[in-house]
Amino acid sequence: MLDFGRSLRRLRRLNGIKQDHLAELAGVTQATVSRWESGRHQPTPEQVAKLLPLLEARLDPSGDAMLRRLVETSSLRVHLVCDVTHQLLAVSEWRRQEWRNDAQSLYGETLWPFASDGIRDGEAKLVELGWYEPVTRPIAGWTDFNFAGVIRMGPGMWLWERVQLSDGRFARLVTSLPLDDLRRSVPAARIVSLPPEGVGEVV
């Protein structure tokens, strides 16, 4: 599991959920929930299973239809995943072409096993960059070419933008952009890694 505790705290703070309610659902004390949220302790798989339905992002057929349509018809290499589990929610045609996979069998499946080292390094920096706070800036970085046998990715710059869905849960919009375009179109993005010197980008 990725940063479950801080994801839980973010959802609770933004949706007015009390710690004691989460504690009751998980069968633990309020102090235990507090330790999860601070990162001092990790929940057991059984406890995660009880609370994960509160966090897992799913696109509502009516409330999130526009978002799904915008992603799937985008002329960019872009896809949308659950911010907690990395389950695929929507993907553009250009991303499918990059992946060399029509992605139909990937909807609802986590893409985390296919993450490159660059993406995993970016994920590890999310806490210090304030990703789990109520307001956060986009984050960008570099990924090398990665092919895990299912989808082909990179090399290139990735951009992560957090999106709150109609039910209050969070998704992550993942876009591939050339570095110059990224700096021009998303000046607020925090760039955590850059292409190695002399390495070109896929455009």
C-alpha positions in Angstrom: 0.0 0.0 0.0 1.2 3.5 -0.8 0.8 6.4 1.8 -2.5 5.1 3.2 -2.3 7.1 6.5 -1.8 10.5 4.9 -4.4 9.8 2.2 -6.8 9.0 5.1 -6.1 12.2 6.9 -6.6 14.3 3.7 -9.9 12.7 3.0 -11.1 13.1 6.5 -10.1 16.8 6.8 -11.6 17.8 3.5 -14.9 15.9 4.1 -15.4 16.5 7.8 -15.0 12.9 8.9 -13.9 12.4 12.5 -11.1 10.2 13.6 -13.4 8.3 16.0 -15.7 7.3 13.1 -12.8 5.9 11.2 -11.6 4.1 14.3 -15.0 2.5 14.8 -15.0 1.3 11.1 -11.5 -0.2 11.5 -12.1 -1.6 15.0 -9.2 0.3 16.5 -8.8 3.3 18.9 -8.8 6.9 17.8 -5.1 7.1 18.9 -4.3 4.3 16.4 -5.9 6.3 13.6 -3.9 9.3 14.7 -0.6 7.3 14.5 -1.6 6.0 11.0 -2.2 9.6 9.8 1.1 10.8 11.1 3.0 7.9 9.5 4.2 6.5 12.8 2.4 3.2 12.4 1.1 1.3 9.4 -2.3 -0.4 9.4 -2.5 -4.2 8.9 -3.8 -5.5 5.6 -7.1 -6.4 7.3 -7.5 -2.8 8.6 -6.7 -1.4 5.2 -9.3 -3.6 3.7 -12.0 -2.1 6.0 -11.1 1.5 5.2 -9.9 1.3 1.6 -13.5 1.7 0.2 -13.5 5.2 1.7 -10.4 6.1 -0.3 -10.6 4.2 -3.6 -11.5 6.6 -6.4 -14.1 5.6 -8.9 -15.6 7.7 -11.7 -19.3 8.3 -11.1 -21.2 7.7 -14.4 -23.0 11.0 -14.0 -20.9 13.2 -11.7 -17.6 12.5 -13.4 -18.7 11.9 -17.0 -17.2 15.1 -18.2 -13.8 14.4 -16.7 -13.7 10.9 -18.2 -14.6 12.3 -21.6 -12.0 15.0 -21.4 -9.3 12.5 -20.6 -10.4 9.9 -23.2 -10.6 12.5 -26.0 -7.5 14.4 -25.1 -4.8 14.9 -27.8 -2.1 14.5 -25.1 -0.6 11.4 -23.6 -2.7 11.4 -20.5 -4.4 9.0 -18.1 -6.3 9.2 -14.8 -5.7 6.9 -11.8 -6.9 6.6 -8.2 -4.5 8.7 -6.2 -4.2 5.9 -3.5 -4.2 2.6 -5.4 -3.1 3.8 -8.9 -6.0 1.9 -10.4 -6.7 3.0 -14.0 -9.8 5.2 -14.4 -9.5 6.7 -17.9 -6.9 6.9 -20.6 -6.4 8.8 -23.9 -5.9 7.3 -27.3 -2.4 8.8 -27.5 -1.5 7.2 -24.2 -2.8 3.8 -25.4 -0.5 4.2 -28.5 2.5 4.9 -26.2 1.7 1.9 -24.1 1.1 -0.2 -27.1 -1.9 -1.6 -25.3 -5.6 -0.8 -25.8 -5.9 -0.7 -22.0 -9.4 -2.3 -21.9 -8.2 -5.0 -19.6 -6.4 -2.5 -17.4 -9.4 -0.4 -16.3 -9.8 -0.9 -12.6 -6.3 -2.5 -12.3 -3.4 -0.9 -10.5 -0.6 0.4 -12.7 1.9 0.6 -9.8 3.7 -2.7 -10.8 4.6 -1.0 -14.1 6.1 2.1 -12.5 9.6 3.1 -13.4 12.3 4.0 -10.9 11.7 7.7 -11.7 8.0 7.4 -10.9 8.7 5.5 -7.7 11.2 8.2 -6.7 8.6 10.9 -7.3 6.0 9.0 -5.2 8.5 8.8 -2.3 8.7 12.6 -2.3 5.0 13.3 -2.1 4.8 13.8 1.7 7.6 16.3 1.8 6.1 18.2 -1.2 2.7 18.5 0.6 0.8 16.4 -1.8 -1.5 15.2 0.9 -2.4 18.7 2.2 -5.8 20.2 1.3 -4.1 22.4 -1.3 -1.2 21.2 -3.3 0.8 22.1 -6.4 1.4 19.9 -9.4 4.5 17.7 -9.4 6.6 16.8 -12.3 9.7 14.6 -13.0 11.6 12.4 -15.4 11.1 8.8 -16.2 13.4 6.6 -18.2 12.1 4.1 -20.7 10.3 1.3 -18.9 8.7 -1.8 -20.4 7.3 -4.4 -17.9 5.8 -6.6 -20.6 2.3 -5.1 -20.4 2.7 -1.4 -21.1 5.5 0.6 -22.6 6.3 3.9 -20.9 8.7 6.8 -21.5 11.2 8.2 -21.6 10.0 11.7 -20.9 8.7 14.2 -18.4 5.6 13.3 -16.4 3.2 15.7 -14.7 0.9 14.8 -11.8 -2.1 16.9 -11.0 -4.5 16.0 -8.2 -8.2 16.0 -9.0 -11.1 15.7 -6.5 -14.0 13.6 -7.9 -17.7 14.3 -7.4 -17.8 12.0 -4.3 -14.9 13.7 -2.6 -12.3 11.1 -3.3 -9.1 11.9 -5.2 -7.7 10.9 -8.6 -4.4 11.8 -10.2 -4.1 13.1 -13.7 -0.8 11.9 -15.3 0.3 13.8 -18.4 3.5 13.4 -20.5 4.8 16.8 -21.8 8.1 18.0 -23.2 10.1 19.9 -20.6 9.8 23.3 -22.3 6.0 22.8 -22.7 5.6 21.8 -19.1 7.5 24.8 -17.8 5.5 27.1 -20.0 2.0 25.7 -19.5 2.3 24.6 -15.8 4.7 27.1 -14.2 3.5 26.2 -10.7 4.7 22.6 -11.1 7.4 21.4 -8.7 10.0 19.6 -10.8 11.6 16.8 -8.8 13.9 15.4 -11.5 15.1 16.4 -14.9 16.3 14.4 -18.0 19.9 13.3 -17.8 22.3 15.5 -19.8 22.3 14.4 -23.4 19.1 12.3 -23.2 16.3 13.2 -25.5 12.6 13.1 -24.9 9.8 11.3 -26.7 7.5 13.9 -28.2 
